[in-house]
Amino acid sequence: MARDSQLGLHEKVVLLALDPSFDGGNAKFRSQWLGIGVAGAILYMLLRRGRLTIEANRVTMRGNLRLEGFGLDQLLRDLEAKTGPFRRPRISAWLRRTAKSKPERVVSERLVNNGILKRKRRRFSLVRPEMRVELLKSLRDTVAEGKVADEETAALAALLEAIEQHVWLGPEYDPRKMKAQAQVLGREAGPALLAVRTAVAEQKLRKSVQNVIGLVAATGVATLLARGCFD
């Protein structure tokens, strides 16, 4: 069975994205940006292991994409086939492409298989709640208490803030202060974490534009229908 020290960054992001108000059962994921957050974790892990480099805001593969022992083999093979050895996509495009493959589903299934979560239809229950508690403690020590963090904990805090999943700190903490601290950790952790925040911002903008277009279109249809009724 997996232990905390064996959890990858991508698994920690998914585990902490569970609704913090749940009591250990019947939980679901909150963040609509979770896919991008997991993609950012994967990007960070690949960079740390020298599988990718980032130059001029573009991602370059260095050999095969591999992260042995993290349950991502098929996902990375598919991503590698789509990217190709000679293409250098922008970071935000790479993150969106990875997020479209629903990496959070791959990760949650691995957590189920490792006995950390139990599936209940579309929801989950925590089989080993102590693992999540341990993660929360290390994050609060780092972000709220200002204790020195290892690089992965700093990256985790920055990723959760970027996907607007920093509610794990609890109501007793000043959210603005904690958000600012998580952003500082993100800058210190390198370009992958900053790129996740940018990608989330771009997705928000796209969604807003789509909503406006949909509203305008719906209003136009309603106007035409109204005219038809009263002509």
Residue, then its C-alpha position, 0 to 999 in steps of 0.5 A: m500500500a502506498r505511503d505519503s513519501q511515495l505519493g507523487l506531486h500529481e497524487k497529492v494535488v488530487l487528494l487535496a482537491l477533495d471537498p474539504s467539508f466532507d467527513g471521510g465519505n461521499a466526497k467529490f472534487r471541487s476545483q474546475w481547474l483540477g485537470i490543469g493543476v494535475a497537468g502542472a504537477i506532471l510538467y513539474m515532475l518531468l522538468r525535475r527529472g530532466r525529461l523536458t526543458i522550458e525556454a522562451n515559454r516553450v516546452t522541449m522534450r528531451g528523449n522519451l517522456r517517462l515517470e517510472g512508478f507513478g502510474l502515468d505511462q499510458l498518459l505520457r505515451d499518448l502525450e508524447a505521440k501528440t507532441g512529437p520530438f520536433r514540436r515545441p508547444r507553448i507551456s499553456a498549450w502543453l498544459r491544456r493538451t494534457a488537461k484534455s486527457k483528464p489526468e485527474r481520472v487516471v490519478s484518482e483511479r490509482l489512488v483507489n487501486n492503492g487503497i487510499l480512496k474508495r469509489k462510490r459511483r462519482r464520489f469517493s471516500l477516504v480509506r486512509p484519512e491520515m495521509r490527507v491530514e499529514l499533507l494538510k499539516s505540512l502545507r499549513d506549516t509552510v504557508a501559514e506558519g512560515k516554516v521552511a518547506d522542501e521544494e515539492t511542498a512549495a510546489l504543491a502549495a503554489l499549484l493548489e493556489a493556482i487552481e483556486q484550491h487553497v481553501w484547505l487552509g481553513p477559515e482561521y487563516d487570512p485568505r489574502k495573506m495565504k494566497a500571496q504566500a503561495q504565490v511567492l512559493g510558486r515564483e521560487a519553484g520555477p516556471a512550471l508553477l507560474a505557467v499553471r496560473t497563466a493557463v488557468a487565467e487563460q481558461k477563465l478568459r475563454k470561459s467568460v468570452q464563451n458565456v458572453i457569446g452564449l448570452v448574446a446569442a440567447t438574447g438575440v434568439a429571445t428577441l426574435l421570438a418575442r418579435g414573432c409573438f407580438d408582430 
